[in-house]
Amino acid sequence: MENGLVPLDQEKPNQTHRWRLYGGLLVLVLCVSAAICFTLPAMKQDQVDKSNEIQHTLRQISENRKTAIHLEGYYDPTGKYNTSVEWSKDVNQGFNEGGLELKNNEVVIPRSGFYYVYTQASFQVSCKATADSEPTLVHITHRVDRWTSTIGCPTKKEYHPMLHTVRTVCESSSGSQSEGKWRSAVYMGAVFSLNKGDELKTVTSEKLLPQLDSSSGKNIFGVFAL
């Protein structure tokens, strides 16, 4: 203890304690480094997944906004469709985008999802009455039928009604309308979950088609994705 010297038997325990401390710190640093190495790739992958999910959602919204078809209809006495308005996407306000197509007078769905389906048909119905009788009541019917591979027999092409409306005209002999032409339009629309490849068509009574009002904008049929 003289001259400020530390005995050798006390110096060795201090060095041992110091090396243990250094070793512990080294192990801690290695553990932290390993944790960072494993965590960073996972964080990056999570960010990539979220970014891809956002891009997919935005892409889907953009595609849906462009997925639409609007058709205008008329009656063609020489045409091949005797139970339906004849539809066209190439006249007046008609158009189609995003894969929705008109084939054989039917709208074909390009991908599964939610769609708004709408249609309108306008008629000029003759209402004739005599002095002794009321005019004959006329029932205007118009509907949209759907074919899908998920309903019914897959080997037989069966259509199922999805929108249907009926309106009665020529209800009274009083007034000028019942003595000549009774103009009436039927409109219907609703949201449906449709499958890729589904086919939609309108159906109108054959005896009513000659009384269809084929003026611009009077008969429409359309579908757009939500």
PyMOL commands that place a pseudoatom at each C-alpha (Angstrom):
pseudoatom trace, name=CA, resn=MET, resi=1, chain=A, elem=C, hetatm=0, pos=[0.000, 0.000, 0.000]
pseudoatom trace, name=CA, resn=GLU, resi=2, chain=A, elem=C, hetatm=0, pos=[3.008, 2.267, 0.220]
pseudoatom trace, name=CA, resn=ASN, resi=3, chain=A, elem=C, hetatm=0, pos=[3.825, 4.692, -2.594]
pseudoatom trace, name=CA, resn=GLY, resi=4, chain=A, elem=C, hetatm=0, pos=[0.194, 4.472, -3.911]
pseudoatom trace, name=CA, resn=LEU, resi=5, chain=A, elem=C, hetatm=0, pos=[0.630, 0.999, -5.435]
pseudoatom trace, name=CA, resn=VAL, resi=6, chain=A, elem=C, hetatm=0, pos=[-2.350, -1.390, -5.706]
pseudoatom trace, name=CA, resn=PRO, resi=7, chain=A, elem=C, hetatm=0, pos=[-1.626, -4.941, -4.654]
pseudoatom trace, name=CA, resn=LEU, resi=8, chain=A, elem=C, hetatm=0, pos=[-1.756, -7.513, -7.472]
pseudoatom trace, name=CA, resn=ASP, resi=9, chain=A, elem=C, hetatm=0, pos=[-4.451, -9.548, -5.707]
pseudoatom trace, name=CA, resn=GLN, resi=10, chain=A, elem=C, hetatm=0, pos=[-6.824, -6.516, -5.893]
pseudoatom trace, name=CA, resn=GLU, resi=11, chain=A, elem=C, hetatm=0, pos=[-5.967, -5.501, -9.507]
pseudoatom trace, name=CA, resn=LYS, resi=12, chain=A, elem=C, hetatm=0, pos=[-6.991, -8.855, -11.028]
pseudoatom trace, name=CA, resn=PRO, resi=13, chain=A, elem=C, hetatm=0, pos=[-10.602, -8.789, -9.728]
pseudoatom trace, name=CA, resn=ASN, resi=14, chain=A, elem=C, hetatm=0, pos=[-11.042, -5.248, -11.124]
pseudoatom trace, name=CA, resn=GLN, resi=15, chain=A, elem=C, hetatm=0, pos=[-9.820, -6.312, -14.579]
pseudoatom trace, name=CA, resn=THR, resi=16, chain=A, elem=C, hetatm=0, pos=[-12.091, -9.355, -14.547]
pseudoatom trace, name=CA, resn=HIS, resi=17, chain=A, elem=C, hetatm=0, pos=[-15.095, -7.195, -13.678]
pseudoatom trace, name=CA, resn=ARG, resi=18, chain=A, elem=C, hetatm=0, pos=[-14.181, -4.752, -16.449]
pseudoatom trace, name=CA, resn=TRP, resi=19, chain=A, elem=C, hetatm=0, pos=[-13.938, -7.498, -19.084]
pseudoatom trace, name=CA, resn=ARG, resi=20, chain=A, elem=C, hetatm=0, pos=[-17.283, -8.914, -17.989]
pseudoatom trace, name=CA, resn=LEU, resi=21, chain=A, elem=C, hetatm=0, pos=[-18.815, -5.459, -18.405]
pseudoatom trace, name=CA, resn=TYR, resi=22, chain=A, elem=C, hetatm=0, pos=[-17.307, -5.103, -21.885]
pseudoatom trace, name=CA, resn=GLY, resi=23, chain=A, elem=C, hetatm=0, pos=[-18.555, -8.556, -22.826]
pseudoatom trace, name=CA, resn=GLY, resi=24, chain=A, elem=C, hetatm=0, pos=[-22.063, -7.759, -21.648]
pseudoatom trace, name=CA, resn=LEU, resi=25, chain=A, elem=C, hetatm=0, pos=[-22.110, -4.554, -23.662]
pseudoatom trace, name=CA, resn=LEU, resi=26, chain=A, elem=C, hetatm=0, pos=[-20.837, -6.409, -26.726]
pseudoatom trace, name=CA, resn=VAL, resi=27, chain=A, elem=C, hetatm=0, pos=[-23.608, -9.012, -26.424]
pseudoatom trace, name=CA, resn=LEU, resi=28, chain=A, elem=C, hetatm=0, pos=[-26.187, -6.238, -26.018]
pseudoatom trace, name=CA, resn=VAL, resi=29, chain=A, elem=C, hetatm=0, pos=[-24.927, -4.446, -29.143]
pseudoatom trace, name=CA, resn=LEU, resi=30, chain=A, elem=C, hetatm=0, pos=[-25.005, -7.675, -31.133]
pseudoatom trace, name=CA, resn=CYS, resi=31, chain=A, elem=C, hetatm=0, pos=[-28.567, -8.393, -29.989]
pseudoatom trace, name=CA, resn=VAL, resi=32, chain=A, elem=C, hetatm=0, pos=[-29.729, -4.881, -30.929]
pseudoatom trace, name=CA, resn=SER, resi=33, chain=A, elem=C, hetatm=0, pos=[-28.014, -5.148, -34.317]
pseudoatom trace, name=CA, resn=ALA, resi=34, chain=A, elem=C, hetatm=0, pos=[-29.639, -8.503, -34.986]
pseudoatom trace, name=CA, resn=ALA, resi=35, chain=A, elem=C, hetatm=0, pos=[-33.055, -7.152, -33.995]
pseudoatom trace, name=CA, resn=ILE, resi=36, chain=A, elem=C, hetatm=0, pos=[-32.643, -4.199, -36.342]
pseudoatom trace, name=CA, resn=CYS, resi=37, chain=A, elem=C, hetatm=0, pos=[-31.525, -6.484, -39.173]
pseudoatom trace, name=CA, resn=PHE, resi=38, chain=A, elem=C, hetatm=0, pos=[-34.654, -8.624, -38.798]
pseudoatom trace, name=CA, resn=THR, resi=39, chain=A, elem=C, hetatm=0, pos=[-37.069, -5.734, -38.120]
pseudoatom trace, name=CA, resn=LEU, resi=40, chain=A, elem=C, hetatm=0, pos=[-36.122, -3.369, -40.965]
pseudoatom trace, name=CA, resn=PRO, resi=41, chain=A, elem=C, hetatm=0, pos=[-36.886, -5.834, -43.790]
pseudoatom trace, name=CA, resn=ALA, resi=42, chain=A, elem=C, hetatm=0, pos=[-40.204, -6.679, -42.134]
pseudoatom trace, name=CA, resn=MET, resi=43, chain=A, elem=C, hetatm=0, pos=[-41.055, -2.974, -41.813]
pseudoatom trace, name=CA, resn=LYS, resi=44, chain=A, elem=C, hetatm=0, pos=[-40.067, -2.360, -45.414]
pseudoatom trace, name=CA, resn=GLN, resi=45, chain=A, elem=C, hetatm=0, pos=[-42.160, -5.322, -46.594]
pseudoatom trace, name=CA, resn=ASP, resi=46, chain=A, elem=C, hetatm=0, pos=[-45.114, -4.079, -44.553]
pseudoatom trace, name=CA, resn=GLN, resi=47, chain=A, elem=C, hetatm=0, pos=[-44.782, -0.655, -46.143]
pseudoatom trace, name=CA, resn=VAL, resi=48, chain=A, elem=C, hetatm=0, pos=[-44.581, -2.245, -49.590]
pseudoatom trace, name=CA, resn=ASP, resi=49, chain=A, elem=C, hetatm=0, pos=[-47.695, -4.340, -48.894]
pseudoatom trace, name=CA, resn=LYS, resi=50, chain=A, elem=C, hetatm=0, pos=[-49.634, -1.276, -47.709]
pseudoatom trace, name=CA, resn=SER, resi=51, chain=A, elem=C, hetatm=0, pos=[-48.471, 0.712, -50.731]
pseudoatom trace, name=CA, resn=ASN, resi=52, chain=A, elem=C, hetatm=0, pos=[-49.547, -2.087, -53.084]
pseudoatom trace, name=CA, resn=GLU, resi=53, chain=A, elem=C, hetatm=0, pos=[-52.910, -2.315, -51.325]
pseudoatom trace, name=CA, resn=ILE, resi=54, chain=A, elem=C, hetatm=0, pos=[-53.495, 1.424, -51.696]
pseudoatom trace, name=CA, resn=GLN, resi=55, chain=A, elem=C, hetatm=0, pos=[-52.480, 1.332, -55.361]
pseudoatom trace, name=CA, resn=HIS, resi=56, chain=A, elem=C, hetatm=0, pos=[-54.810, -1.627, -55.977]
pseudoatom trace, name=CA, resn=THR, resi=57, chain=A, elem=C, hetatm=0, pos=[-57.702, 0.195, -54.300]
pseudoatom trace, name=CA, resn=LEU, resi=58, chain=A, elem=C, hetatm=0, pos=[-57.085, 3.377, -56.301]
pseudoatom trace, name=CA, resn=ARG, resi=59, chain=A, elem=C, hetatm=0, pos=[-56.768, 1.364, -59.505]
pseudoatom trace, name=CA, resn=GLN, resi=60, chain=A, elem=C, hetatm=0, pos=[-60.026, -0.435, -58.752]
pseudoatom trace, name=CA, resn=ILE, resi=61, chain=A, elem=C, hetatm=0, pos=[-61.843, 2.839, -58.044]
pseudoatom trace, name=CA, resn=SER, resi=62, chain=A, elem=C, hetatm=0, pos=[-60.470, 4.307, -61.270]
pseudoatom trace, name=CA, resn=GLU, resi=63, chain=A, elem=C, hetatm=0, pos=[-61.548, 1.251, -63.279]
pseudoatom trace, name=CA, resn=ASN, resi=64, chain=A, elem=C, hetatm=0, pos=[-65.019, 1.229, -61.735]
pseudoatom trace, name=CA, resn=ARG, resi=65, chain=A, elem=C, hetatm=0, pos=[-65.543, 4.895, -62.541]
pseudoatom trace, name=CA, resn=LYS, resi=66, chain=A, elem=C, hetatm=0, pos=[-64.889, 4.087, -66.190]
pseudoatom trace, name=CA, resn=THR, resi=67, chain=A, elem=C, hetatm=0, pos=[-66.953, 0.882, -66.265]
pseudoatom trace, name=CA, resn=ALA, resi=68, chain=A, elem=C, hetatm=0, pos=[-70.301, 1.941, -67.697]
pseudoatom trace, name=CA, resn=ILE, resi=69, chain=A, elem=C, hetatm=0, pos=[-72.629, 1.417, -70.609]
pseudoatom trace, name=CA, resn=HIS, resi=70, chain=A, elem=C, hetatm=0, pos=[-75.626, 3.492, -71.698]
pseudoatom trace, name=CA, resn=LEU, resi=71, chain=A, elem=C, hetatm=0, pos=[-77.887, 2.348, -74.505]
pseudoatom trace, name=CA, resn=GLU, resi=72, chain=A, elem=C, hetatm=0, pos=[-80.763, 3.925, -76.393]
pseudoatom trace, name=CA, resn=GLY, resi=73, chain=A, elem=C, hetatm=0, pos=[-83.577, 1.826, -77.768]
pseudoatom trace, name=CA, resn=TYR, resi=74, chain=A, elem=C, hetatm=0, pos=[-86.150, 1.765, -80.549]
pseudoatom trace, name=CA, resn=TYR, resi=75, chain=A, elem=C, hetatm=0, pos=[-88.620, -0.582, -82.182]
pseudoatom trace, name=CA, resn=ASP, resi=76, chain=A, elem=C, hetatm=0, pos=[-87.670, -2.177, -85.481]
pseudoatom trace, name=CA, resn=PRO, resi=77, chain=A, elem=C, hetatm=0, pos=[-90.607, -4.113, -87.023]
pseudoatom trace, name=CA, resn=THR, resi=78, chain=A, elem=C, hetatm=0, pos=[-88.166, -5.873, -89.361]
pseudoatom trace, name=CA, resn=GLY, resi=79, chain=A, elem=C, hetatm=0, pos=[-85.631, -6.669, -86.633]
pseudoatom trace, name=CA, resn=LYS, resi=80, chain=A, elem=C, hetatm=0, pos=[-84.907, -10.067, -85.102]
pseudoatom trace, name=CA, resn=TYR, resi=81, chain=A, elem=C, hetatm=0, pos=[-85.878, -9.143, -81.517]
pseudoatom trace, name=CA, resn=ASN, resi=82, chain=A, elem=C, hetatm=0, pos=[-89.643, -9.569, -81.120]
pseudoatom trace, name=CA, resn=THR, resi=83, chain=A, elem=C, hetatm=0, pos=[-89.722, -9.552, -77.305]
pseudoatom trace, name=CA, resn=SER, resi=84, chain=A, elem=C, hetatm=0, pos=[-87.299, -6.732, -76.604]
pseudoatom trace, name=CA, resn=VAL, resi=85, chain=A, elem=C, hetatm=0, pos=[-86.523, -3.145, -77.383]
pseudoatom trace, name=CA, resn=GLU, resi=86, chain=A, elem=C, hetatm=0, pos=[-83.628, -3.038, -79.847]
pseudoatom trace, name=CA, resn=TRP, resi=87, chain=A, elem=C, hetatm=0, pos=[-80.666, -1.404, -78.120]
pseudoatom trace, name=CA, resn=SER, resi=88, chain=A, elem=C, hetatm=0, pos=[-77.741, 0.538, -79.567]
pseudoatom trace, name=CA, resn=LYS, resi=89, chain=A, elem=C, hetatm=0, pos=[-74.643, 2.179, -78.104]
pseudoatom trace, name=CA, resn=ASP, resi=90, chain=A, elem=C, hetatm=0, pos=[-73.885, 4.105, -81.278]
pseudoatom trace, name=CA, resn=VAL, resi=91, chain=A, elem=C, hetatm=0, pos=[-76.814, 6.540, -81.391]
pseudoatom trace, name=CA, resn=ASN, resi=92, chain=A, elem=C, hetatm=0, pos=[-77.569, 9.768, -79.510]
pseudoatom trace, name=CA, resn=GLN, resi=93, chain=A, elem=C, hetatm=0, pos=[-76.145, 9.526, -75.937]
pseudoatom trace, name=CA, resn=GLY, resi=94, chain=A, elem=C, hetatm=0, pos=[-75.122, 5.862, -76.117]
pseudoatom trace, name=CA, resn=PHE, resi=95, chain=A, elem=C, hetatm=0, pos=[-71.616, 4.749, -75.105]
pseudoatom trace, name=CA, resn=ASN, resi=96, chain=A, elem=C, hetatm=0, pos=[-69.699, 1.929, -73.401]
pseudoatom trace, name=CA, resn=GLU, resi=97, chain=A, elem=C, hetatm=0, pos=[-66.436, 1.903, -71.409]
pseudoatom trace, name=CA, resn=GLY, resi=98, chain=A, elem=C, hetatm=0, pos=[-64.439, -0.368, -69.121]
pseudoatom trace, name=CA, resn=GLY, resi=99, chain=A, elem=C, hetatm=0, pos=[-65.285, -3.694, -70.699]
pseudoatom trace, name=CA, resn=LEU, resi=100, chain=A, elem=C, hetatm=0, pos=[-69.090, -3.555, -70.556]
pseudoatom trace, name=CA, resn=GLU, resi=101, chain=A, elem=C, hetatm=0, pos=[-70.288, -4.720, -73.963]
pseudoatom trace, name=CA, resn=LEU, resi=102, chain=A, elem=C, hetatm=0, pos=[-73.504, -5.099, -75.923]
pseudoatom trace, name=CA, resn=LYS, resi=103, chain=A, elem=C, hetatm=0, pos=[-73.701, -8.535, -77.563]
pseudoatom trace, name=CA, resn=ASN, resi=104, chain=A, elem=C, hetatm=0, pos=[-76.842, -9.974, -79.186]
pseudoatom trace, name=CA, resn=ASN, resi=105, chain=A, elem=C, hetatm=0, pos=[-78.868, -7.155, -77.625]
pseudoatom trace, name=CA, resn=GLU, resi=106, chain=A, elem=C, hetatm=0, pos=[-77.601, -8.120, -74.131]
pseudoatom trace, name=CA, resn=VAL, resi=107, chain=A, elem=C, hetatm=0, pos=[-75.159, -6.423, -71.742]
pseudoatom trace, name=CA, resn=VAL, resi=108, chain=A, elem=C, hetatm=0, pos=[-72.234, -8.669, -70.743]
pseudoatom trace, name=CA, resn=ILE, resi=109, chain=A, elem=C, hetatm=0, pos=[-70.588, -8.071, -67.333]
pseudoatom trace, name=CA, resn=PRO, resi=110, chain=A, elem=C, hetatm=0, pos=[-66.745, -7.929, -67.576]
pseudoatom trace, name=CA, resn=ARG, resi=111, chain=A, elem=C, hetatm=0, pos=[-65.858, -8.586, -63.918]
pseudoatom trace, name=CA, resn=SER, resi=112, chain=A, elem=C, hetatm=0, pos=[-67.553, -9.509, -60.658]
pseudoatom trace, name=CA, resn=GLY, resi=113, chain=A, elem=C, hetatm=0, pos=[-68.717, -6.690, -58.395]
pseudoatom trace, name=CA, resn=PHE, resi=114, chain=A, elem=C, hetatm=0, pos=[-71.583, -4.368, -57.512]
pseudoatom trace, name=CA, resn=TYR, resi=115, chain=A, elem=C, hetatm=0, pos=[-73.427, -2.677, -60.372]
pseudoatom trace, name=CA, resn=TYR, resi=116, chain=A, elem=C, hetatm=0, pos=[-76.345, -0.308, -60.757]
pseudoatom trace, name=CA, resn=VAL, resi=117, chain=A, elem=C, hetatm=0, pos=[-78.733, -1.511, -63.458]
pseudoatom trace, name=CA, resn=TYR, resi=118, chain=A, elem=C, hetatm=0, pos=[-81.440, 0.765, -64.884]
pseudoatom trace, name=CA, resn=THR, resi=119, chain=A, elem=C, hetatm=0, pos=[-83.867, 0.902, -67.779]
pseudoatom trace, name=CA, resn=GLN, resi=120, chain=A, elem=C, hetatm=0, pos=[-86.797, 2.901, -69.098]
pseudoatom trace, name=CA, resn=ALA, resi=121, chain=A, elem=C, hetatm=0, pos=[-89.361, 2.192, -71.804]
pseudoatom trace, name=CA, resn=SER, resi=122, chain=A, elem=C, hetatm=0, pos=[-91.882, 4.728, -73.139]
pseudoatom trace, name=CA, resn=PHE, resi=123, chain=A, elem=C, hetatm=0, pos=[-95.134, 3.953, -74.925]
pseudoatom trace, name=CA, resn=GLN, resi=124, chain=A, elem=C, hetatm=0, pos=[-97.930, 5.659, -76.825]
pseudoatom trace, name=CA, resn=VAL, resi=125, chain=A, elem=C, hetatm=0, pos=[-100.868, 3.406, -76.064]
pseudoatom trace, name=CA, resn=SER, resi=126, chain=A, elem=C, hetatm=0, pos=[-104.130, 3.681, -77.992]
pseudoatom trace, name=CA, resn=CYS, resi=127, chain=A, elem=C, hetatm=0, pos=[-107.086, 4.155, -75.666]
pseudoatom trace, name=CA, resn=LYS, resi=128, chain=A, elem=C, hetatm=0, pos=[-110.361, 3.691, -77.502]
pseudoatom trace, name=CA, resn=ALA, resi=129, chain=A, elem=C, hetatm=0, pos=[-113.723, 3.976, -75.803]
pseudoatom trace, name=CA, resn=THR, resi=130, chain=A, elem=C, hetatm=0, pos=[-117.280, 3.828, -77.043]
pseudoatom trace, name=CA, resn=ALA, resi=131, chain=A, elem=C, hetatm=0, pos=[-120.312, 5.649, -75.756]
pseudoatom trace, name=CA, resn=ASP, resi=132, chain=A, elem=C, hetatm=0, pos=[-121.381, 2.576, -73.864]
pseudoatom trace, name=CA, resn=SER, resi=133, chain=A, elem=C, hetatm=0, pos=[-118.078, 1.322, -72.485]
pseudoatom trace, name=CA, resn=GLU, resi=134, chain=A, elem=C, hetatm=0, pos=[-114.899, 2.359, -70.773]
pseudoatom trace, name=CA, resn=PRO, resi=135, chain=A, elem=C, hetatm=0, pos=[-111.639, 2.081, -72.724]
pseudoatom trace, name=CA, resn=THR, resi=136, chain=A, elem=C, hetatm=0, pos=[-109.862, -1.243, -72.494]
pseudoatom trace, name=CA, resn=LEU, resi=137, chain=A, elem=C, hetatm=0, pos=[-107.227, -1.289, -69.780]
pseudoatom trace, name=CA, resn=VAL, resi=138, chain=A, elem=C, hetatm=0, pos=[-103.689, -1.833, -71.076]
pseudoatom trace, name=CA, resn=HIS, resi=139, chain=A, elem=C, hetatm=0, pos=[-100.979, -3.255, -68.815]
pseudoatom trace, name=CA, resn=ILE, resi=140, chain=A, elem=C, hetatm=0, pos=[-97.512, -2.008, -69.741]
pseudoatom trace, name=CA, resn=THR, resi=141, chain=A, elem=C, hetatm=0, pos=[-94.820, -4.466, -68.663]
pseudoatom trace, name=CA, resn=HIS, resi=142, chain=A, elem=C, hetatm=0, pos=[-91.062, -4.111, -68.875]
pseudoatom trace, name=CA, resn=ARG, resi=143, chain=A, elem=C, hetatm=0, pos=[-88.357, -6.105, -67.120]
pseudoatom trace, name=CA, resn=VAL, resi=144, chain=A, elem=C, hetatm=0, pos=[-84.659, -6.980, -67.006]
pseudoatom trace, name=CA, resn=ASP, resi=145, chain=A, elem=C, hetatm=0, pos=[-83.649, -10.650, -66.993]
pseudoatom trace, name=CA, resn=ARG, resi=146, chain=A, elem=C, hetatm=0, pos=[-80.294, -12.074, -65.956]
pseudoatom trace, name=CA, resn=TRP, resi=147, chain=A, elem=C, hetatm=0, pos=[-78.434, -15.180, -66.993]
pseudoatom trace, name=CA, resn=THR, resi=148, chain=A, elem=C, hetatm=0, pos=[-75.638, -16.336, -64.694]
pseudoatom trace, name=CA, resn=SER, resi=149, chain=A, elem=C, hetatm=0, pos=[-73.722, -19.590, -64.426]
pseudoatom trace, name=CA, resn=THR, resi=150, chain=A, elem=C, hetatm=0, pos=[-74.152, -19.563, -60.626]
pseudoatom trace, name=CA, resn=ILE, resi=151, chain=A, elem=C, hetatm=0, pos=[-77.956, -19.946, -60.688]
pseudoatom trace, name=CA, resn=GLY, resi=152, chain=A, elem=C, hetatm=0, pos=[-79.963, -22.775, -62.189]
pseudoatom trace, name=CA, resn=CYS, resi=153, chain=A, elem=C, hetatm=0, pos=[-78.805, -25.612, -64.397]
pseudoatom trace, name=CA, resn=PRO, resi=154, chain=A, elem=C, hetatm=0, pos=[-75.324, -24.980, -65.860]
pseudoatom trace, name=CA, resn=THR, resi=155, chain=A, elem=C, hetatm=0, pos=[-76.142, -26.979, -69.006]
pseudoatom trace, name=CA, resn=LYS, resi=156, chain=A, elem=C, hetatm=0, pos=[-79.313, -25.012, -69.800]
pseudoatom trace, name=CA, resn=LYS, resi=157, chain=A, elem=C, hetatm=0, pos=[-79.346, -21.271, -70.391]
pseudoatom trace, name=CA, resn=GLU, resi=158, chain=A, elem=C, hetatm=0, pos=[-82.140, -19.986, -68.159]
pseudoatom trace, name=CA, resn=TYR, resi=159, chain=A, elem=C, hetatm=0, pos=[-82.830, -16.309, -67.518]
pseudoatom trace, name=CA, resn=HIS, resi=160, chain=A, elem=C, hetatm=0, pos=[-84.152, -15.029, -64.195]
pseudoatom trace, name=CA, resn=PRO, resi=161, chain=A, elem=C, hetatm=0, pos=[-86.058, -11.719, -63.672]
pseudoatom trace, name=CA, resn=MET, resi=162, chain=A, elem=C, hetatm=0, pos=[-84.091, -9.130, -61.691]
pseudoatom trace, name=CA, resn=LEU, resi=163, chain=A, elem=C, hetatm=0, pos=[-86.172, -5.993, -62.368]
pseudoatom trace, name=CA, resn=HIS, resi=164, chain=A, elem=C, hetatm=0, pos=[-89.851, -6.012, -63.262]
pseudoatom trace, name=CA, resn=THR, resi=165, chain=A, elem=C, hetatm=0, pos=[-92.526, -3.321, -63.397]
pseudoatom trace, name=CA, resn=VAL, resi=166, chain=A, elem=C, hetatm=0, pos=[-96.147, -3.162, -64.571]
pseudoatom trace, name=CA, resn=ARG, resi=167, chain=A, elem=C, hetatm=0, pos=[-98.255, -0.064, -65.195]
pseudoatom trace, name=CA, resn=THR, resi=168, chain=A, elem=C, hetatm=0, pos=[-101.909, 0.153, -66.153]
pseudoatom trace, name=CA, resn=VAL, resi=169, chain=A, elem=C, hetatm=0, pos=[-103.057, 2.883, -68.564]
pseudoatom trace, name=CA, resn=CYS, resi=170, chain=A, elem=C, hetatm=0, pos=[-106.382, 3.904, -70.139]
pseudoatom trace, name=CA, resn=GLU, resi=171, chain=A, elem=C, hetatm=0, pos=[-107.920, 3.979, -66.670]
pseudoatom trace, name=CA, resn=SER, resi=172, chain=A, elem=C, hetatm=0, pos=[-110.811, 6.335, -67.444]
pseudoatom trace, name=CA, resn=SER, resi=173, chain=A, elem=C, hetatm=0, pos=[-112.847, 7.522, -70.410]
pseudoatom trace, name=CA, resn=SER, resi=174, chain=A, elem=C, hetatm=0, pos=[-112.993, 11.079, -69.110]
pseudoatom trace, name=CA, resn=GLY, resi=175, chain=A, elem=C, hetatm=0, pos=[-110.502, 13.526, -70.545]
pseudoatom trace, name=CA, resn=SER, resi=176, chain=A, elem=C, hetatm=0, pos=[-108.716, 13.779, -73.860]
pseudoatom trace, name=CA, resn=GLN, resi=177, chain=A, elem=C, hetatm=0, pos=[-105.965, 11.281, -73.093]
pseudoatom trace, name=CA, resn=SER, resi=178, chain=A, elem=C, hetatm=0, pos=[-108.316, 8.306, -72.874]
pseudoatom trace, name=CA, resn=GLU, resi=179, chain=A, elem=C, hetatm=0, pos=[-109.839, 9.194, -76.236]
pseudoatom trace, name=CA, resn=GLY, resi=180, chain=A, elem=C, hetatm=0, pos=[-106.554, 9.083, -78.158]
pseudoatom trace, name=CA, resn=LYS, resi=181, chain=A, elem=C, hetatm=0, pos=[-102.989, 8.242, -77.148]
pseudoatom trace, name=CA, resn=TRP, resi=182, chain=A, elem=C, hetatm=0, pos=[-102.019, 7.606, -73.557]
pseudoatom trace, name=CA, resn=ARG, resi=183, chain=A, elem=C, hetatm=0, pos=[-98.319, 8.344, -73.149]
pseudoatom trace, name=CA, resn=SER, resi=184, chain=A, elem=C, hetatm=0, pos=[-96.602, 6.528, -70.306]
pseudoatom trace, name=CA, resn=ALA, resi=185, chain=A, elem=C, hetatm=0, pos=[-93.059, 5.571, -69.346]
pseudoatom trace, name=CA, resn=VAL, resi=186, chain=A, elem=C, hetatm=0, pos=[-91.864, 2.902, -66.936]
pseudoatom trace, name=CA, resn=TYR, resi=187, chain=A, elem=C, hetatm=0, pos=[-88.513, 3.292, -65.191]
pseudoatom trace, name=CA, resn=MET, resi=188, chain=A, elem=C, hetatm=0, pos=[-86.722, 0.995, -62.773]
pseudoatom trace, name=CA, resn=GLY, resi=189, chain=A, elem=C, hetatm=0, pos=[-83.235, 0.655, -61.330]
pseudoatom trace, name=CA, resn=ALA, resi=190, chain=A, elem=C, hetatm=0, pos=[-81.421, -1.060, -58.460]
pseudoatom trace, name=CA, resn=VAL, resi=191, chain=A, elem=C, hetatm=0, pos=[-78.011, -2.258, -57.236]
pseudoatom trace, name=CA, resn=PHE, resi=192, chain=A, elem=C, hetatm=0, pos=[-76.994, -5.887, -57.819]
pseudoatom trace, name=CA, resn=SER, resi=193, chain=A, elem=C, hetatm=0, pos=[-74.016, -8.114, -57.093]
pseudoatom trace, name=CA, resn=LEU, resi=194, chain=A, elem=C, hetatm=0, pos=[-73.123, -9.523, -60.506]
pseudoatom trace, name=CA, resn=ASN, resi=195, chain=A, elem=C, hetatm=0, pos=[-70.594, -12.075, -61.680]
pseudoatom trace, name=CA, resn=LYS, resi=196, chain=A, elem=C, hetatm=0, pos=[-68.133, -11.997, -64.522]
pseudoatom trace, name=CA, resn=GLY, resi=197, chain=A, elem=C, hetatm=0, pos=[-69.828, -13.253, -67.662]
pseudoatom trace, name=CA, resn=ASP, resi=198, chain=A, elem=C, hetatm=0, pos=[-73.393, -12.521, -66.534]
pseudoatom trace, name=CA, resn=GLU, resi=199, chain=A, elem=C, hetatm=0, pos=[-75.724, -11.456, -69.354]
pseudoatom trace, name=CA, resn=LEU, resi=200, chain=A, elem=C, hetatm=0, pos=[-78.553, -8.935, -68.911]
pseudoatom trace, name=CA, resn=LYS, resi=201, chain=A, elem=C, hetatm=0, pos=[-81.431, -8.365, -71.321]
pseudoatom trace, name=CA, resn=THR, resi=202, chain=A, elem=C, hetatm=0, pos=[-84.729, -6.492, -71.335]
pseudoatom trace, name=CA, resn=VAL, resi=203, chain=A, elem=C, hetatm=0, pos=[-88.058, -8.136, -72.070]
pseudoatom trace, name=CA, resn=THR, resi=204, chain=A, elem=C, hetatm=0, pos=[-91.175, -6.307, -73.319]
pseudoatom trace, name=CA, resn=SER, resi=205, chain=A, elem=C, hetatm=0, pos=[-94.494, -7.756, -74.422]
pseudoatom trace, name=CA, resn=GLU, resi=206, chain=A, elem=C, hetatm=0, pos=[-94.493, -8.379, -78.171]
pseudoatom trace, name=CA, resn=LYS, resi=207, chain=A, elem=C, hetatm=0, pos=[-97.894, -6.730, -78.626]
pseudoatom trace, name=CA, resn=LEU, resi=208, chain=A, elem=C, hetatm=0, pos=[-96.639, -3.564, -76.890]
pseudoatom trace, name=CA, resn=LEU, resi=209, chain=A, elem=C, hetatm=0, pos=[-93.489, -3.092, -78.966]
pseudoatom trace, name=CA, resn=PRO, resi=210, chain=A, elem=C, hetatm=0, pos=[-95.316, -1.501, -81.942]
pseudoatom trace, name=CA, resn=GLN, resi=211, chain=A, elem=C, hetatm=0, pos=[-96.570, 1.161, -79.507]
pseudoatom trace, name=CA, resn=LEU, resi=212, chain=A, elem=C, hetatm=0, pos=[-93.063, 2.006, -78.296]
pseudoatom trace, name=CA, resn=ASP, resi=213, chain=A, elem=C, hetatm=0, pos=[-92.199, 5.705, -78.457]
pseudoatom trace, name=CA, resn=SER, resi=214, chain=A, elem=C, hetatm=0, pos=[-88.855, 5.670, -80.254]
pseudoatom trace, name=CA, resn=SER, resi=215, chain=A, elem=C, hetatm=0, pos=[-88.055, 9.350, -79.769]
pseudoatom trace, name=CA, resn=SER, resi=216, chain=A, elem=C, hetatm=0, pos=[-84.552, 10.225, -78.590]
pseudoatom trace, name=CA, resn=GLY, resi=217, chain=A, elem=C, hetatm=0, pos=[-84.009, 9.605, -74.877]
pseudoatom trace, name=CA, resn=LYS, resi=218, chain=A, elem=C, hetatm=0, pos=[-87.344, 7.857, -74.325]
pseudoatom trace, name=CA, resn=ASN, resi=219, chain=A, elem=C, hetatm=0, pos=[-85.957, 4.318, -74.073]
pseudoatom trace, name=CA, resn=ILE, resi=220, chain=A, elem=C, hetatm=0, pos=[-82.736, 3.646, -72.186]
pseudoatom trace, name=CA, resn=PHE, resi=221, chain=A, elem=C, hetatm=0, pos=[-80.860, 0.684, -70.725]
pseudoatom trace, name=CA, resn=GLY, resi=222, chain=A, elem=C, hetatm=0, pos=[-77.630, 1.018, -68.764]
pseudoatom trace, name=CA, resn=VAL, resi=223, chain=A, elem=C, hetatm=0, pos=[-75.222, -0.481, -66.246]
pseudoatom trace, name=CA, resn=PHE, resi=224, chain=A, elem=C, hetatm=0, pos=[-72.365, 1.066, -64.288]
pseudoatom trace, name=CA, resn=ALA, resi=225, chain=A, elem=C, hetatm=0, pos=[-69.976, -0.309, -61.676]
pseudoatom trace, name=CA, resn=LEU, resi=226, chain=A, elem=C, hetatm=0, pos=[-69.970, 1.012, -58.105]
for i in range(1, 226): cmd.bond("trace and resi %d" % i, "trace and resi %d" % (i + 1))
show_as sticks, trace
zoom trace
